[in-house]
């Protein structure tokens, strides 16, 4: 993979966010220029941008776009706007915690600036001049860009550790897309493949299609093939028998939200891979930055699963697949219980069961002393 030739998944242009429109891949590489809140929310909802860490980095930048669009004339007006955007952008998709977390972190960091609002956050600041709003914007942008940069570093570390964990594995299955298209860096689950390939180790990836929107068939296959990595697309329903037949050495997936006990929400169909892996006695790994851990949710029962339009199940490639009078059910994610997960590979280390303890310890170590930033 020629790093210089890679089109970034998302990029701040100076006054807008440029993203790859992932709905158009692999047929064509189309870039979208996002410069208003309605377009940002639309891009999130229809999965033009997707994947938990990428949603976080994008949502944070969308706040700056929203401020530029509204052009508030006082700090009070800007604060009111940001509180509205906290929900409008932060709630655009419910399961990936990185979106909620990044939007909250960016707004809270900018509003906490003592120079703008005084030492107390309750200070009435109608004194706001255009200069103060400019300073607020500068702080929002700084925080949003920091989130993307931190994610890129986390991806690199996850790749390094993932390669170590998967040292003995050559044929590795994955589900959905947890690669560079899903993050601000080289990915989470797919980072391990990039690290193995860079080290000259043999790797053959089995990418599950990930119906109904085919993130595995379209996106994982596209980015791995682009990087020269051996990838085969496998129908979702075929992966269990390949695993049971001894044709897979390990499974690695990303995550949208990891509860405090290690239960993990990821693209629907992940649970089937975990059950098959456990039955076959092979490793089932989750790769995710610590920003995907939601310590406020004790177990998977508390994770909200996004229900998407039945139309996504009824149609493929613009064609109706199902009879007109058939209904469809379309949960976007499922929850894999912690007991089925061999290890969680994070930027703060490789976490092993019991996850209640290893997760708490990783979060404590990842947390800058005295700061609540970075945690839900
Ligand atoms: O609906 P999507 O495409 O946003 O779902 C994405 C996934 O499930 C990914 O595996 C997850 O967000 C991790 S991305 C590093």
Boltz pocket constraint, residues with backbone or C-beta under 6 A from the ligand:
constraints:
  - pocket:
      binder: B
      contacts: [[A, 47], [A, 49], [A, 50], [A, 51], [A, 52], [A, 53], [A, 96], [A, 175], [A, 176], [A, 177], [A, 178], [A, 179], [A, 182], [A, 183], [A, 187], [A, 188], [A, 189], [A, 215], [A, 253], [A, 254], [A, 255], [A, 256], [A, 266], [A, 267], [A, 268], [A, 287], [A, 332]]
      max_distance: 6.0
